[in-house]
């Protein structure tokens, strides 16, 4: 028996997250998760999606939710927290969860394997707010109510063919807001990383999970989880692939740059024993990607059971064949 310790959403991809006491699970993952993406325009007229591993200063932007209203939330607020604040820089920005796209410029951007995913550029005052703080032109783009990328690559087809019989919703409702709809991690596995960092401790937020469970004191057991189930309502999350890690876990979140101490070498330290996916043999693994079988509510403190296990580690690109 496991316990749900934390639920997190990331309204803007690669910025900091928001921890919630409860959340609604839908076909695309947790509601309100990853509705926006930041773009860096290039001279050739194209737009490059920004990623905290390449622009660690993205860690300095903190979203918060309204404290005086109930769901559905109309907006969230962004604040900027640089290591050396400048007067006037921390003026917050209010961002709607569902802007009126009729008033916005529609463009196509490349996300994952989709070369022309529709997105909507937010108004000039919003983009200026970001550009002033980054120090170079930045655009905020709304990804739409679909909250995900409908991938058509071979891996996605394998996943969908595997997951579809387990989900009551139609195939069109299955989309990929990132590597999958949800990312689940274990607190026990995080604790196993602490001794590698000397006097420092690993920070779970750097791994950007949606759902954190306690792990029942068994680190890395989630490597073999094929499915978990919420005890209270029977909602199942089918876990189909490992989450490979990159330099983003080396970032000092408070300084918005790569870490100086042992935590700044975390990726290298994990290379020694966490390269457990034969299909992605150069990347250490932490966490499992998954899809919910149907919608429902989840709360911090909810009990979770591992309802199905794999005998061996899943392999990237082959997990559902």
N, C-alpha and C positions, 0 to 999 in steps of 0.2 A: 504494500500500500504506500503510495506516494502522496505528497501534499503540494498543491500549487502555491508557490511562494511569491511570485510576481507576474504581473501582466503588463506588457509594454506596447505602446504604439509609437510610430514615427511619422507624424503628419507630413514632413518633408524628408524625402530620402536623403540619408547620410548626415542629417543634422541630429541633435540630441533627441532623446525620446521622452515620453511621458508615461509614468507608472500609474496604473489604474487599480482601484479596489475591485472592480468588476468590468467585464467587457462582453460585447455581443460578437459571437462567432458567425460569420457568413461564409459563402462559398469562396470568397477571395481572401479570407483570413479574419483578423480582428477589424471590426468597424472603425473607420477613420484612419486606418493605417496607410501610409505612403500614398497620399493623394496628390502630392506635388513633387517636382524635381527641379533642382537648380541647374541652369544651363550657362555655359560660357560660349558666347558667340565667337566665331572665327572669321578671318578675312574673306574666306571663300563663300560666306553666307550660310554655312552650316552651323549646327549647334552641338556642342559636346556636353554630355551629362556630367555633372560634377560629382566627385566621389571623395569621401573623407580620407581615403588612403593616399590620394594624390594631392588633395587640398586640406591638410590637417586643420587649418584655421576654421573649417566648418564646425568643429567641435565647440566653438565659442558661442554658438547660437542655441538658445534654450527656449523650447516651446512650453507653454502652459495653457491649461483650460480654464474657462470661466468658473469662478467659485460660487457664484450665486444663482446658477441656473441648472436645471436638470437636462438630461439628454432628450431629444437630439440637440447637440451643441451646434450653434450657428457659426462659431468662429473659434480660433485659438489665437494666442498672443505670443509673439516672438520677442525675446530680449537678447541683447548682445553683451557678453561678459569677457572683454579682453583682459589679459594679465595686468596691463597698465591703462585703466580707463581714462578716456578723454572727455571732459565735460560736454554734454550734449549728445554723445555717441550712443548712450544707452536708452534713448527714446524708444519705447516699444512699438512694435508693428502689429496691427490686428489683421488677421488673414481669415477670410471666410472658408468654411469647409466645402461649400458648394457655390462658387461664384456664378454669376449669370454669364454663361459662355457666349450669349448672343452679342455681348458688348466687347468680346475679346478676340484678338487675332488668332486664327487657327493656323498651326504649322504642323509639319511632320518631323519627328525626331527618331533617332535610332536608340532603342533600349533592348539590351540583350540581343536576341536573334531577330527582332522585328525592325527592319530598316526604315519603316515609315509609320510609326505609331503616332496617332493624332494627339496633339497637346495644344493648350491655349495659353498665350502669353498674358500675364497679369499687367495691370495698368502701370504707367510710367512712374508714378510716385512709389509704388511697391518696389519696382526694379531699381530705382534710384537709392532707396533705403539700403538694399543689399550691396549695390555697387560702391556706395560711400564707405561701407564697413570693410568690404573685401579689398578695396583699393584698385579694382579693375572692373570692367563691365560684366554684370551678372544679370540674368533674367530668371524670374520665377515662373514656372509653367505648371498649369493644372492638367492632370492626367485624365480627368473625367470620372464619372460615377462608376465606371467599370472597375476601377481600383486595381487594374492588373494588366498584364501583357499576355495576349493569347499567342503563345509560341507555336510555331509550326515545324520546328526542327525534329529530327528523329527521336531525340530523347524525350521531348514533350509528348510525341505520339505514343511512345511506350508508356509513359506515366499515365496519360489519359486513358489508354486502353486498360490499364491495370486498376486505376482508381474509379473509373466510371461505374462499374457494377456495384461498387460499395456506397455510391452516393445517390440520394434520391432526386437531386436536381439534374437538369439536362446538361449535356456536354458543354453547351454554349456558356454555362454559368461557371465553368472551371477556367480560371485564369491564373497567371503567374505574376503576382505583385513584386516578386523578386525571384529567388531560385525556386520558390514554391509559395503557397499561400501563408504558411506558418513556419516559424523556426522555434524549436523547442530545445532547451538546454537544461543541464543538471547542476545544482549547487555543489553536490559532492565532487563532481569533476572539476569545478572551478577551484575548490579547496585543495585538490591534488596539485594544482599549479603553484600554490603559495610557496612551498619549500624551494622551488626552482628560482625564486626571486630574492633569496636572502632575507633581509628584513622588510622587504616590500610585499604587497599582496596584489594578486591579480584582481582586476576590476571587471565585474560581469557586464557592465554597460558597454564596454568596448566590443563585446561579441554580438550586441544588438539582437538579443532574442525577443520573441513575442511572449513566450511562456517559459517560466523557470520553475522546475520542480525540485524537490529536495534531494532526490537521488537515493534516499534511504541509506546513506553512508557507503554506497558502493560506487566509486568513481569509474567512469567510462562504461558503465553497464548499458547506457543508452545507445551505444554503438550497435547493439543487437536488437533494439526495440523495433518491431515492425508495426505496432499499433498500440496506442494507449486509449483508455476509456474513462470518461468522467462517471464516477459512481452515482451521482445524484440524478442524472438525466440520461445516461447511456450514450451520450455523444462520443463518437470515436474519432480519433485523429490518426489517419493512415500515414506512417512515416516511411518515406520512400527513398531518401538519399541523404548522404552526409553533407555537412557544410564545411567546405575547405576554407582555410584562413589565409589572410594576406597581411601586409604591413600595417593595416589599419589598427591591429591590436597592439601595436607599439606606440600609439599616440598618447601623449600627455593631454588628457581632456581639458584640464584647467588652463594649460598654456597654449593649446592649439598648435602644437608642433610635435615632432617625434620625441619620445622620452629620452632623458639623459641617463637614468639609472638602469637597474636590472630589468625593470618593467619595459624599458625601451628595447630590450633584446628578447622579448617574450616569444616572438615568432621563431627565432633561431633556437631557443631552448625547447620549444615544442617539436621541432624537427627531429629531435633525437628518438622519440618514441610514439609520436602521434601521427605519423604518416601511415595510416592503417587502411587507406583506400587504394587498391591496386590500379584503379582507373584514373586516379589523380595522385600519383605516387610522390610528387614533389611538394605537396601541400599538407600541413598538419590539419587534423580534423577536430572540430569541437561543435557538437550540436547536430540535430537531425531536422531535415526539411519534411513537411507533411501537409496533408489536406484534411479538412474536416469532412465527415460523412454527411452531416446536415447542420443546419443552423441551431443556435442555442445560446444560453448564457453560461458564463464561467466566472467564478469569483476566486479571489485570493483565499486560500484555506480549503478550497474544494479538494476532495480526495480523488486520486487518480490511480488506476491500476494498469499494469502492462498486460494487455489482453492478447497479444501475439508477439512472438519473438522469432528472430532469424538465427539460424545455427552458425552462420558466418557473417563477416562484414559484407555489407552491400558494396557494389562496385559502380563507380560513376559511369553512366551510359548503359549499364547492363542491369540495373537493379530491378527492373520490371519486365524483363524479357522471359 
